[in-house]
């Protein structure tokens, strides 16, 4: 067993996000593990850029309010305790509204890459 009492908070890379976004990596997998998990916090109005995941992504909203959108124009409002499952290869974005948004992001990775795009 490994007991981790805290993880460093890092500002998310600007090439993947718009606005101020902060992340705590919970699990960055090394072979043979494939599960990537991060706690991500979006300041009001901040969001991801359009992206997709080869094996899909699950978002668990930990606090605040946010939005998740897809290329077909669908946008859902999310709040604490809700779950959004983005299927493999589906281009989407997610981020905060006028309030802060916290989400636990879980993705299965294959090989070296997390994202399709």
C-alpha positions in Angstrom: 0.0 0.0 0.0 1.1 3.5 -0.7 -0.3 6.4 1.4 0.0 9.8 -0.3 -1.0 12.6 2.0 -0.9 15.3 -0.6 -0.1 16.0 -4.3 1.4 19.2 -5.7 -1.0 21.7 -7.3 0.2 22.8 -10.8 -1.2 25.4 -13.1 -2.6 23.5 -16.1 -0.7 24.0 -19.5 -2.1 26.9 -21.6 -2.0 24.8 -24.8 -4.8 22.6 -23.4 -6.9 25.1 -21.4 -8.3 28.6 -21.6 -8.3 30.6 -18.4 -6.8 29.7 -15.1 -7.0 25.9 -14.4 -5.2 24.0 -11.6 -4.6 20.3 -11.4 -3.5 17.7 -8.9 -2.4 14.5 -10.6 -3.6 11.6 -8.5 -2.4 8.9 -10.8 -0.2 9.2 -13.9 0.1 5.6 -15.0 3.2 3.7 -15.8 3.0 0.3 -17.5 1.1 -1.9 -16.9 -1.3 0.5 -15.2 -3.6 2.4 -17.6 -5.8 4.6 -15.4 -5.0 8.4 -15.4 -6.7 10.4 -12.6 -6.6 14.1 -11.8 -8.4 16.5 -9.6 -8.9 19.6 -11.8 -10.2 23.0 -10.6 -11.4 25.6 -13.1 -11.7 29.3 -12.1 -14.9 31.1 -13.3 -15.1 30.9 -17.1 -12.0 28.7 -17.6 -12.4 25.6 -19.7 -10.5 22.9 -21.6 -9.8 23.3 -25.3 -11.6 20.9 -27.7 -10.2 17.4 -27.2 -11.0 13.7 -27.1 -9.7 10.6 -25.5 -8.9 7.3 -27.2 -10.6 5.3 -24.5 -13.1 7.9 -23.3 -13.2 10.0 -20.1 -15.3 10.1 -17.0 -15.8 13.3 -15.1 -17.1 13.3 -11.5 -18.1 16.8 -10.5 -16.7 17.4 -7.0 -17.9 21.0 -6.4 -19.3 24.1 -8.1 -21.1 24.3 -11.4 -19.9 23.7 -15.0 -20.6 22.9 -18.6 -19.7 20.1 -20.8 -20.1 20.5 -24.6 -19.7 18.3 -27.7 -19.2 19.0 -31.4 -22.9 18.3 -32.2 -23.7 21.4 -30.2 -25.0 19.6 -27.0 -24.1 21.4 -23.8 -25.1 20.1 -20.4 -24.9 22.0 -17.1 -23.3 19.9 -14.3 -23.0 20.3 -10.6 -21.5 18.6 -7.6 -22.2 14.9 -7.4 -23.0 14.5 -11.1 -21.1 12.2 -13.5 -20.5 12.8 -17.2 -19.1 10.0 -19.4 -17.5 11.0 -22.7 -17.2 8.1 -25.1 -14.0 7.1 -26.8 -13.0 9.5 -29.6 -15.8 12.1 -28.9 -14.6 15.6 -29.1 -15.7 17.7 -26.1 -14.8 20.5 -23.8 -15.6 21.1 -20.1 -15.2 24.0 -17.7 -16.6 26.5 -15.2 -19.5 28.8 -15.4 -19.5 32.1 -13.3 -18.6 29.8 -10.4 -15.6 27.6 -9.7 -15.7 24.0 -10.9 -13.9 21.1 -9.4 -13.9 17.7 -11.2 -12.2 14.4 -10.9 -11.1 13.3 -14.4 -10.6 9.6 -15.0 -9.2 8.3 -18.4 -7.9 5.0 -19.5 -4.7 5.5 -21.5 -3.1 3.3 -24.1 0.5 3.4 -25.0 2.0 6.9 -24.6 -0.9 9.2 -25.4 -3.8 10.4 -23.3 -5.6 12.3 -25.9 -6.6 11.6 -29.5 -6.4 15.3 -30.2 
